[in-house]
């Protein structure tokens, strides 16, 4: 049986110095043709939804 005479404790491998890339979310200013879509709900319908959600 072989014995080792290391003085350092066994360590796990070091973590990489960089993080994994985050998913890229397209920015609206990256496409000059981007336009917001109009909401098909009326103001009254939106009010009812907000009141229902907030209680």
C-alpha positions as CSV (number, residue, x, y, z in Angstrom):
1,X,0.0,0.0,0.0
2,X,1.3,3.4,-1.0
3,X,1.1,6.4,1.3
4,X,1.2,10.0,0.3
5,X,2.9,12.7,2.4
6,X,0.9,15.7,1.2
7,X,0.3,18.4,3.8
8,X,-2.6,20.0,1.9
9,X,-6.1,18.7,2.4
10,X,-7.9,17.4,-0.6
11,X,-10.0,20.2,-2.2
12,X,-12.7,20.2,-4.8
13,X,-11.9,21.8,-8.2
14,X,-12.0,25.6,-8.3
15,X,-15.1,27.2,-9.7
16,X,-14.8,28.9,-13.1
17,X,-14.1,32.6,-12.9
18,X,-16.9,33.4,-15.3
19,X,-20.6,32.9,-14.9
20,X,-22.7,31.0,-17.4
21,X,-24.2,33.4,-20.0
22,X,-27.7,34.7,-19.1
23,X,-30.4,34.1,-21.6
24,X,-30.5,37.0,-24.0
25,X,-33.8,38.9,-23.8
26,X,-34.2,41.0,-27.0
27,X,-34.2,44.7,-26.1
28,X,-36.9,46.8,-27.8
29,X,-34.3,49.4,-28.7
30,X,-32.3,46.8,-30.7
31,X,-35.0,46.7,-33.4
32,X,-35.9,50.1,-34.7
33,X,-39.2,48.7,-36.1
34,X,-40.5,47.6,-32.7
35,X,-43.8,49.1,-31.8
36,X,-45.9,48.5,-28.7
37,X,-49.1,46.6,-29.3
38,X,-52.4,48.3,-28.4
39,X,-54.3,46.7,-25.5
40,X,-57.7,45.4,-26.8
41,X,-59.3,45.9,-23.4
42,X,-61.4,49.0,-22.5
43,X,-60.5,51.1,-19.5
44,X,-63.6,49.7,-17.7
45,X,-62.5,46.1,-18.3
46,X,-59.0,47.0,-17.0
47,X,-60.4,48.6,-13.9
48,X,-62.5,45.5,-13.2
49,X,-59.5,43.2,-13.6
50,X,-57.4,45.4,-11.2
51,X,-60.2,45.6,-8.6
52,X,-60.6,41.8,-8.8
53,X,-56.9,41.2,-8.3
54,X,-56.4,43.7,-5.5
55,X,-59.6,42.8,-3.7
